Amino acid sequence: MDRRRAAERWHRYGGRLLSLPLAVLIFVASLLPVFHDFGTRLGGVPDRPLDALAVAAIALQCFPLAVRGRWPLASFAVVACGFAVDQFGGYHSPAGVALPIALISVASRVERHRAATALVLSAAYVPLAVGLHLRSPGTPPSGFAALYLALAVSWAMGAWLRSTRAAEAERRARAAAETRAAERGRIARELHDVVTHHVTAMVVQAEASRYLTATPDRLDQALATVSATGRRAISDLRHLLDLLDPDYSGEVHAPSAGGLRTLVEQTRRAGQPVVFAEEGTPAESAGSADLVAYRVVQEALTNALKYAHGSPTTVRVRHGLRDITVEVGTEGTGGRAGLPEGGGRGLAGLRERVDVLGGDFAAGAAGGGFTVRARIPAGNPS
């Protein structure tokens, strides 16, 4: 996370941090005699030695580069004025290289009226070229055309940088949107798994309690079970909300396949006859497979309570070296065997969970009942 933030900050501010050293470097190089032969010459104005005006012209071309990222147009305007003084004065300093650099910043950062900006800058080049041509009659126009072509290439480079930056911003925005959508889906699945199971058990128990008024002992036991289920639901919801809190630093207690016996016993107390069979030994660390196996059994038992309450249900779990196999079958006939046609949100969420781990998932009517089967590869990171 720290590396990604550092990369983003460099992507945003790195160019600005380098602009001032670049400006200073060009300024110093332009004052050194060894670089005078590498200056920019536009037209045929005779050379003049450096003086105070030359130093001012060089400074006007160099130091505005330090703010070209924030004020590209203003920076280019000052650089262009310094370039004009440099050429009309006959100094022909290496600082002329600042002109295409500043133009690249304009093309890459100006967002509005880009075509109009390009036309205005092109029109501004005309009096500069005409004035230098009149100052040095007989100068061939090829030099002016060559510099204009170089500036056009600079504009194209800036436009390419702008399009690349826009594409990267769009990619980042799309990735962030996909991440948020995936996170919302994960939260929705967790809420569904936690809330639906407990609330379904409470509803079933409360409905059954209406027929126990003649047997106070059984009624009291049923209401106690409803109360205990409600407390478990509140506890699980609090834990889930803690996990969603970015400031939460407590230990994560995710349910796992090792807690299936408790889950089955809770379902039995809700009035569902469940036969539980487990083969093999749960691995010490099965990664996400443990949680997914738990959720598959939880959702299947919840559906059995909702759609086939009182029908015999069988839960079989086999722990292998490479995967966990889960099968939950509920006997019944007609609509009481399982889900309505098309399934529900819970089964769709289970299919997504299993698919992410590269497993197999199937749910549907079988032998007059409803069966949910899942093969979940173990050893995946949680």
C-alpha positions as CSV (number, residue, x, y, z in Angstrom):
1,M,0.0,0.0,0.0
2,D,2.9,2.4,0.9
3,R,4.6,1.7,-2.4
4,R,1.4,2.4,-4.3
5,R,0.8,5.7,-2.5
6,A,4.4,6.7,-3.1
7,A,4.1,5.9,-6.8
8,E,0.8,7.9,-7.0
9,R,2.5,10.9,-5.3
10,W,5.5,10.8,-7.6
11,H,3.1,10.5,-10.6
12,R,1.3,13.6,-9.3
13,Y,4.2,15.8,-8.0
14,G,7.4,14.3,-9.4
15,G,7.4,16.4,-12.5
16,R,6.9,19.6,-10.5
17,L,9.8,18.7,-8.2
18,L,12.1,18.2,-11.2
19,S,11.1,21.5,-13.0
20,L,13.1,23.8,-10.8
21,P,16.4,21.9,-11.1
22,L,15.8,21.7,-14.9
23,A,15.3,25.4,-15.1
24,V,18.5,26.1,-13.1
25,L,20.5,23.6,-15.2
26,I,19.5,25.3,-18.5
27,F,20.2,28.7,-17.0
28,V,23.7,27.8,-15.8
29,A,24.5,26.0,-19.0
30,S,23.4,29.0,-21.1
31,L,25.9,31.2,-19.3
32,L,28.9,28.9,-19.8
33,P,31.0,29.8,-22.9
34,V,31.5,26.2,-23.7
35,F,27.8,25.8,-24.6
36,H,27.4,29.0,-26.7
37,D,27.9,27.1,-29.9
38,F,24.8,25.0,-29.1
39,G,22.4,27.9,-29.0
40,T,19.2,28.3,-31.0
41,R,19.6,30.5,-34.1
42,L,16.5,31.8,-35.8
43,G,17.1,34.1,-38.7
44,G,20.4,35.9,-39.5
45,V,20.8,38.4,-36.7
46,P,24.5,38.9,-36.0
47,D,25.9,37.4,-32.8
48,R,26.4,39.6,-29.8
49,P,28.3,38.8,-26.6
50,L,26.4,38.2,-23.4
51,D,25.4,41.3,-21.4
52,A,22.9,42.2,-18.8
53,L,20.0,42.0,-21.3
54,A,21.1,38.6,-22.4
55,V,21.2,37.3,-18.8
56,A,17.6,38.7,-18.4
57,A,16.5,37.0,-21.6
58,I,18.0,33.7,-20.5
59,A,16.3,34.0,-17.1
60,L,13.0,34.7,-18.7
61,Q,13.3,31.5,-20.8
62,C,14.5,29.3,-18.0
63,F,12.9,30.1,-14.6
64,P,9.2,30.0,-15.8
65,L,9.8,26.3,-16.4
66,A,9.6,25.8,-12.6
67,V,5.9,26.7,-12.7
68,R,5.0,25.2,-16.1
69,G,3.0,22.4,-14.4
70,R,0.7,24.7,-12.5
71,W,0.5,27.7,-15.0
72,P,1.5,26.3,-18.4
73,L,0.1,29.1,-20.5
74,A,1.6,31.9,-18.4
75,S,4.9,30.0,-18.3
76,F,5.0,29.6,-22.1
77,A,4.1,33.3,-22.6
78,V,7.1,34.5,-20.5
79,V,9.4,31.9,-22.1
80,A,8.3,33.0,-25.6
81,C,9.0,36.7,-24.7
82,G,12.5,35.8,-23.4
83,F,13.1,33.8,-26.6
84,A,12.1,36.7,-28.8
85,V,14.5,39.0,-26.9
86,D,17.2,36.4,-27.2
87,Q,16.8,36.1,-31.0
88,F,16.3,39.8,-31.8
89,G,19.3,40.7,-29.6
90,G,21.5,38.2,-31.4
91,Y,22.5,36.3,-28.3
92,H,21.3,32.9,-29.6
93,S,21.7,31.2,-26.2
94,P,21.1,27.5,-25.5
95,A,18.2,28.7,-23.3
96,G,16.1,28.5,-26.5
97,V,15.5,24.8,-25.7
98,A,13.1,26.0,-23.0
99,L,10.6,27.0,-25.7
100,P,9.6,23.5,-26.9
101,I,9.7,22.2,-23.3
102,A,7.2,24.9,-22.2
103,L,5.1,24.2,-25.3
104,I,4.9,20.5,-24.3
105,S,3.5,21.5,-20.9
106,V,0.8,23.6,-22.6
107,A,-0.2,20.8,-24.9
108,S,-0.3,18.2,-22.1
109,R,-2.1,20.3,-19.4
110,V,-4.4,22.7,-21.1
111,E,-7.9,21.1,-21.1
112,R,-10.2,23.8,-22.5
113,H,-10.0,25.5,-26.0
114,R,-7.1,23.4,-27.1
115,A,-7.6,24.0,-30.8
116,A,-8.0,27.8,-30.3
117,T,-4.8,27.8,-28.2
118,A,-2.9,26.1,-30.9
119,L,-4.2,28.6,-33.5
120,V,-3.3,31.6,-31.4
121,L,0.2,30.2,-30.7
122,S,0.7,29.6,-34.4
123,A,-0.5,33.1,-35.3
124,A,1.9,34.5,-32.7
125,Y,4.8,32.8,-34.4
126,V,4.1,34.8,-37.6
127,P,5.2,38.3,-36.4
128,L,8.3,36.7,-34.7
129,A,9.4,35.1,-38.0
130,V,8.5,38.2,-40.1
131,G,10.4,40.5,-37.7
132,L,13.5,38.4,-37.7
133,H,13.4,38.0,-41.5
134,L,13.2,41.8,-41.8
135,R,16.0,42.2,-39.3
136,S,18.3,40.0,-41.5
137,P,17.2,40.3,-45.2
138,G,18.1,37.4,-47.4
139,T,17.7,34.8,-44.7
140,P,16.1,31.7,-46.3
141,P,12.6,30.9,-44.8
142,S,13.6,27.2,-44.4
143,G,15.0,28.0,-40.9
144,F,11.7,29.5,-39.8
145,A,9.8,26.5,-41.2
146,A,12.1,24.1,-39.4
147,L,11.6,25.7,-36.0
148,Y,7.8,25.7,-36.6
149,L,7.9,22.0,-37.4
150,A,9.9,21.4,-34.3
151,L,7.3,23.3,-32.2
152,A,4.5,21.3,-33.9
153,V,6.3,18.1,-32.9
154,S,6.5,19.4,-29.3
155,W,2.8,20.1,-29.4
156,A,2.1,16.6,-30.6
157,M,4.3,15.1,-27.8
158,G,2.4,17.1,-25.2
159,A,-0.9,16.0,-26.7
160,W,0.2,12.3,-26.5
161,L,1.2,12.8,-22.9
162,R,-2.2,14.3,-22.2
163,S,-4.0,11.4,-23.8
164,T,-1.8,8.9,-22.0
165,R,-2.5,10.6,-18.6
166,A,-6.2,10.7,-19.4
167,A,-6.2,7.0,-20.3
168,E,-4.3,6.2,-17.0
169,A,-6.8,8.2,-15.0
170,E,-9.7,6.4,-16.7
171,R,-8.1,3.0,-15.9
172,R,-7.6,4.0,-12.3
173,A,-11.2,5.2,-12.0
174,R,-12.5,2.0,-13.6
175,A,-10.3,-0.2,-11.3
176,A,-11.5,1.8,-8.3
177,A,-15.1,1.4,-9.4
178,E,-14.6,-2.4,-9.9
179,T,-13.0,-2.7,-6.5
180,R,-15.9,-0.8,-4.8
181,A,-18.4,-3.0,-6.6
182,A,-16.6,-6.2,-5.6
183,E,-16.4,-5.0,-2.0
184,R,-20.1,-4.1,-1.9
185,G,-20.8,-7.5,-3.3
186,R,-18.7,-9.2,-0.6
187,I,-20.3,-7.2,2.1
188,A,-23.8,-8.0,0.8
189,R,-23.0,-11.7,0.7
190,E,-21.7,-11.6,4.3
191,L,-24.7,-9.7,5.5
192,H,-27.0,-12.1,3.7
193,D,-25.3,-15.2,5.1
194,V,-25.2,-13.8,8.7
195,V,-28.7,-12.2,8.9
196,T,-30.7,-14.7,6.8
197,H,-29.6,-17.7,8.8
198,H,-30.3,-16.3,12.2
199,V,-33.5,-14.5,11.3
200,T,-34.9,-17.5,9.5
201,A,-34.3,-19.7,12.5
202,M,-35.9,-17.1,14.8
203,V,-39.0,-16.9,12.5
204,V,-39.4,-20.6,12.4
205,Q,-39.0,-20.9,16.1
206,A,-41.4,-18.1,16.8
207,E,-44.0,-19.6,14.4
208,A,-43.7,-23.0,16.2
209,S,-44.1,-21.3,19.6
210,R,-47.7,-20.3,18.8
211,Y,-48.7,-24.0,19.0
212,L,-47.0,-24.6,22.3
213,T,-49.2,-22.5,24.6
214,A,-50.6,-25.7,26.2
215,T,-47.1,-26.9,27.1
216,P,-45.4,-24.1,29.1
217,D,-42.1,-26.0,29.4
218,R,-41.7,-26.4,25.7
219,L,-42.9,-22.9,25.0
220,D,-40.3,-21.5,27.5
221,Q,-37.6,-23.6,25.8
222,A,-38.6,-22.4,22.3
223,L,-38.6,-18.7,23.4
224,A,-35.2,-19.2,25.1
225,T,-33.9,-20.6,21.8
226,V,-35.3,-17.6,19.9
227,S,-33.6,-15.3,22.4
228,A,-30.3,-17.1,22.1
229,T,-30.5,-17.0,18.3
230,G,-31.2,-13.3,18.4
231,R,-28.1,-12.7,20.6
232,R,-25.9,-14.7,18.3
233,A,-27.3,-12.6,15.3
234,I,-26.4,-9.4,17.1
235,S,-23.0,-10.7,18.0
236,D,-22.2,-11.7,14.5
237,L,-23.5,-8.4,13.1
238,R,-21.3,-6.4,15.5
239,H,-18.3,-8.5,14.5
240,L,-19.1,-7.9,10.8
241,L,-19.5,-4.2,11.3
242,D,-16.2,-4.1,13.2
243,L,-14.5,-5.7,10.2
244,L,-15.9,-3.0,8.0
245,D,-14.5,-0.3,10.2
246,P,-11.2,0.8,8.7
247,D,-9.9,1.7,12.2
248,Y,-10.6,-1.8,13.6
249,S,-7.5,-3.6,14.6
250,G,-8.9,-6.5,16.6
251,E,-8.5,-10.2,15.8
252,V,-10.6,-11.6,12.9
253,H,-12.8,-14.5,14.0
254,A,-14.2,-15.9,10.7
255,P,-16.4,-19.0,10.8
256,S,-14.8,-22.1,9.5
257,A,-15.6,-25.7,8.6
258,G,-14.6,-26.6,12.1
259,G,-17.7,-24.9,13.5
260,L,-20.2,-26.9,11.4
261,R,-21.3,-29.1,14.4
262,T,-22.4,-25.9,16.2
263,L,-24.2,-24.7,13.1
264,V,-26.0,-28.1,12.7
265,E,-27.0,-28.1,16.4
266,Q,-28.5,-24.6,16.0
267,T,-30.5,-25.8,13.1
268,R,-31.8,-28.8,15.0
269,R,-32.9,-26.6,17.8
270,A,-34.9,-24.6,15.3
271,G,-36.9,-27.7,14.5
272,Q,-35.1,-29.1,11.5
273,P,-34.0,-32.8,11.8
274,V,-30.4,-32.9,10.5
275,V,-28.0,-35.8,10.2
276,F,-24.4,-34.7,10.1
277,A,-21.5,-36.8,8.8
278,E,-17.9,-35.6,8.5
279,E,-15.0,-37.4,7.0
280,G,-11.3,-36.6,7.3
281,T,-9.6,-34.1,9.4
282,P,-9.9,-30.4,8.8
283,A,-6.6,-28.9,7.7
284,E,-4.9,-26.4,10.1
285,S,-5.0,-23.8,7.4
286,A,-7.3,-24.3,4.4
287,G,-7.5,-20.6,3.6
288,S,-10.7,-19.3,2.2
289,A,-12.0,-22.8,1.6
290,D,-12.9,-23.2,5.3
291,L,-15.1,-20.1,5.2
292,V,-16.7,-21.0,1.9
293,A,-17.5,-24.5,3.1
294,Y,-19.1,-23.1,6.2
295,R,-21.2,-20.6,4.2
296,V,-22.4,-23.4,1.8
297,V,-23.7,-25.5,4.7
298,Q,-25.2,-22.4,6.4
299,E,-27.0,-21.3,3.3
300,A,-28.3,-24.8,2.5
301,L,-29.6,-25.3,6.1
302,T,-31.2,-21.8,6.0
303,N,-33.0,-22.8,2.8
304,A,-34.1,-26.1,4.3
305,L,-35.7,-24.2,7.2
306,K,-37.4,-21.8,4.9
307,Y,-38.7,-24.1,2.2
308,A,-38.8,-27.5,3.8
309,H,-39.2,-27.0,7.5
310,G,-39.4,-30.3,9.3
311,S,-38.1,-32.4,6.4
312,P,-35.1,-34.7,7.1
313,T,-31.8,-33.0,6.0
314,T,-28.4,-34.6,5.6
315,V,-25.1,-32.8,5.7
316,R,-22.0,-34.5,4.5
317,V,-18.6,-32.9,4.6
318,R,-15.3,-34.6,3.5
319,H,-12.0,-33.0,4.1
320,G,-9.4,-34.1,1.5
321,L,-5.8,-33.2,1.0
322,R,-6.6,-30.8,-1.9
323,D,-10.2,-29.9,-1.4
324,I,-13.3,-29.8,0.8
325,T,-16.4,-31.5,-0.5
326,V,-19.8,-30.5,0.9
327,E,-23.2,-32.0,0.1
328,V,-26.5,-30.9,1.8
329,G,-29.7,-32.8,0.8
330,T,-33.2,-32.1,2.0
331,E,-36.1,-34.5,1.5
332,G,-39.4,-33.2,0.5
333,T,-42.0,-33.1,-2.3
334,G,-43.1,-30.3,-4.5
335,G,-42.3,-26.7,-3.5
336,R,-41.2,-27.8,-0.1
337,A,-38.1,-29.6,-1.5
338,G,-36.0,-26.5,-2.1
339,L,-35.9,-23.1,-3.7
340,P,-38.3,-21.6,-6.2
341,E,-37.2,-21.9,-9.8
342,G,-34.2,-19.8,-10.5
343,G,-32.7,-20.0,-7.0
344,G,-32.0,-17.0,-4.8
345,R,-29.4,-14.4,-3.9
346,G,-27.8,-16.8,-1.4
347,L,-27.2,-19.6,-3.9
348,A,-25.9,-17.1,-6.5
349,G,-23.5,-15.7,-3.9
350,L,-22.3,-19.2,-3.0
351,R,-21.6,-20.0,-6.7
352,E,-19.5,-16.8,-6.9
353,R,-17.6,-17.8,-3.8
354,V,-16.8,-21.3,-5.1
355,D,-16.0,-20.1,-8.6
356,V,-13.4,-17.6,-7.2
357,L,-11.5,-20.5,-5.6
358,G,-11.7,-22.6,-8.8
359,G,-14.2,-25.1,-7.4
360,D,-17.5,-26.7,-8.6
361,F,-20.9,-25.8,-7.4
362,A,-24.3,-27.3,-8.2
363,A,-27.8,-26.9,-6.6
364,G,-31.1,-28.3,-7.7
365,A,-33.9,-30.8,-7.3
366,A,-32.8,-34.4,-6.8
367,G,-35.0,-37.4,-6.0
368,G,-38.0,-35.4,-4.8
369,G,-35.8,-33.2,-2.6
370,F,-33.2,-30.5,-3.0
371,T,-29.4,-31.0,-3.0
372,V,-26.5,-28.5,-2.8
373,R,-23.1,-29.8,-3.7
374,A,-19.7,-28.0,-3.7
375,R,-16.1,-29.0,-4.2
376,I,-13.9,-26.3,-2.8
377,P,-10.1,-26.4,-3.5
378,A,-8.2,-26.0,-0.2
379,G,-5.0,-24.1,0.5
380,N,-6.1,-20.8,-1.0
381,P,-5.0,-17.7,0.8
382,S,-7.8,-16.0,2.9
